[in-house]
């Protein structure tokens, strides 16, 4: 098994060989970089437009607070947290691991 591992080229060498095998010209690389930059610019502009188009919070909600998803998530997280911190009967926690 060690011989097989020693004969296998590292990932860096595999990736370098893969890059060297691709015929990439300077023009193609520039075009690819420009396309990626244009895509990033487009996404950034869309995010900025979305942030401005978002309505301001009015404080009024159509849903009563006891039915809000945030409150439900809070309850679920509280139950999960309590279950994670629960110690089974007969189990003794090491003193260094006890919460203070």
N, C-alpha and C positions, 0 to 999 in steps of 0.2 A: 504494500500500500504506500509506503514511504517513497518508493521508487516512482510510482505513478504521480504522486504529489510533486516530487522534484522535477519531473519531466513536463508538468503542466506549466505553461507560461503564466506570469502574473496578469491580473486584470489590466493593469496599466499598459503592458506590452500588447495585449489583445486589442485594447481600444486604440492604441497608437497605430497598429497594423490596419485596423478597420478604417481609421481616418486616412491613412496613406493610400489605401486602396480606392477611396472615393475620388473621382476626378473633379476637383473643385478648382475653379479659376478665380482670380481676384474679382472679376466682375460678378460671378455667381455668389461669392461670399459677401460682397457689398450689397447685392440685391437681397440676399437672405437677411442680412443685418438690417437693411432699411425696412423690409417687410415686418420684421419682428418689432422694430422701433415704432412703425406706424400702428401696429396692433396694440402695443402698450399705450401709445398716445390715445388711441381710440377708447380703450378701456378706461384710462384715467379721465378723459373728458366725460364719458358716460357716468362714471362715479360722481364726478363733480356736479353734473346736471341732476343726477338722482338725489344728491345731498341737498341741493337748493329746492328741488321740487317737493321734498318731503314736507307734509303739513306740520305746523307747530302743534305741540301737545296742548290740548285745551284743559286737561285735567278731568274733563267729563268723560265717562266711559259708558258705553251702551250696556255693558255687562256688570252686574253687581260684583263687588270686590270678592265675595266669598266664592264666586264661580270663576274667577279669573285664572287663566292657565298658569300665570306666574305663582299664584298662591298654591295651586296644586303641585307645581314643580317643587316649591319650597317644602311642602309637606312630604313629598316623596323623598327628597334629599335628606330631610330630617330623619325619616324612618330608615333610610339606607345608612346614614351616619350612625344612628343608634345601634343598628344591627352589626355594623362593623366594629363598634366599640364594646359590644356585649361580650362578656366572658362566660363560657359554659360552666355549669355547675361542676364542682370538683376540680376545676382548673385553677392553678395559682400562677399569677403573673409575676415574673421576675421583678424584684424591687426596682431595678434600674429602668425597667420599661413602664412602670406605673406612671400614669399622668399625675402631675402635681397640681 
